[in-house]
Amino acid sequence: MQKKEIVLTLGLLAEKGACDRGIEEFKRWYPNGHATLTEVLRKLQILANTALYPLKYVNYAKWLFDNYPPTQEPLVLTELTEKVIIHNGNIDIKSSIDGERFIIGNGDVNIEDDVNLTGWVIIQAKNVKGQNITLYDFADISAAETIKATNIAAHGNAGIWAGKTIDAENIAAHGLAGIWAEKINTQNIMDGDRTRIHGDINLIQPSSN
């Protein structure tokens, strides 16, 4: 069941510390001074998909996610038809993604097994999880809190970031790829020149069971 809708107003946005430019945009989009969070996020997704430089609208959405809770049912992505996906809830990614794509979620992102991320794919969420998480080229995953998987590998110039912890049995960074977290819990780590994986690394002994 979808959670109760949140209504945004100029006063609420100001109280939360919205930037002057964001408030001016909101006034222009909604002259009556109010709109639901879902309406605003839908508009941001439309604008991001039609703009030459979508990052401004993506950043507006990220700010809203930092200040308001999830309200939407999980989104299942089996085929990506848009460049930018903005979803106020959990996201399940069930197919590989290539090209320039932004996927921004306010919750958990679950990456199905055998899904590869290549090109300029950017995924941002609270938490990211999966069996095998593999990135190529300039793909990037950012989790505000945790990333959990059995195997994590970054190739080329890919980047994987977690604000708190990364938990995985096997972690590898190849080429110029980088992996960062405050705490990394793993059994096996592959970092050829020992400069590509950063954090407080906790090497766990495999279970004998």
C-alpha positions, 0 to 999 in steps of 0.5 A: 500500500502506498504511504500517505502522500506528502504535500510540499509548500514554500514554507516547508521547503524553506524550513528544510533549508532548500536553496534559493534557486530551488525555491524559485523553481518551485514557485515557477512550477507551482504558482499556487505555492504547493504540490505533492512530493510525487508530483514534484518528483515526476516533474523532475524526472520529466525535466531530467529526461529532456534536459541536455544537462540533467544533473540539476534536476537529479540533485533536486531529487536527491535533496528531497530524498534526504529530507523526506521518507519513501512513499512509493511501492517498489519499482521493478526495472526489467528494461530501461527506456528512459535516461533518468529514473527517479523513484521514491522507494525501493528499486529492483534492477533485473537486467543489465544496463549500458550507456548514460543512465541515472537511477536515483532511489530513496530506499534500497536498490537490489541488483539481480544476479548476472546484471552488469553495469557498463558505460556511464551508469550512475546508481544512488540509493540508501542501500545497495544489495545483490549476489554479484555486483559488477561494474565496468567503464565509468559506472558508479554506485553510491550508497548512503549507508551500506552495500552488501553482496557475495561478490563485488568487482569494479573494472576500468574507471568504475567506482563503488562508494558506501557511506558506512559499510561494504559487506562482501565475501570477495571484493576486487578493483581492477585498472583505475577502478576504486572502492570506498567505504568507512568500513569494509568487511570481506574474506578476500580482497584483490587490489593489485597495487593496494591503492584502489580499495579504501576504508577500514578493512576487516578481513574475516576468516571463512567459516569452517562449517 
